[in-house]
Amino acid sequence: MFSGKIVEVGRPLNLFRNPQAGATQALVGAVLSVEAGLAGNALA
């Protein structure tokens, strides 16, 4: 959702692997992962 409107729908795995909408891309990019933490890219 962006500004109260649905901008993208689909299967969760597809949305995480190949987001099309800018709002979805930003949300997926903001998610921390175990891999990022192991690479030293975690919140302090």
N, C-alpha and C positions, 0 to 999 in steps of 0.2 A: 504494500500500500504506500501511496505517496499523496500527501495532502488530502487524506480521507478517501482516496479512490484506489481501486485495485488496478495495478499496472502490469501484473504478470501472474498467470496461473499455470499450474502444471504439477507433475509428480515431483515430490521434494528432492529426490536424488538428481533429477534433471535440472531443477532450479539451482541446486548447489554447484553442479558441475558445469553448467552452461547458462548462466543468467544472461538475459537479453536486455531487460530494462535497467536503466542507470540506477534506480533506487534499489533494485535487487542486487546489482553488482556491488554497490556500496555496503549493503547489509552483509552480504557474504564475505566481503573483504574485511569487515570489522570483527568477524568471528575468530577468536583465538583457537589454536589447535595444539595438540600435543607436539606435533612436528615442529611448529613455530617455537614452542617453548624449548625444545631440545636444541634448536638451532640458535638459541640465545635471544629470540625475539619475543620475550614474554614481558608482561607488566611487572615492574619492580615493586 
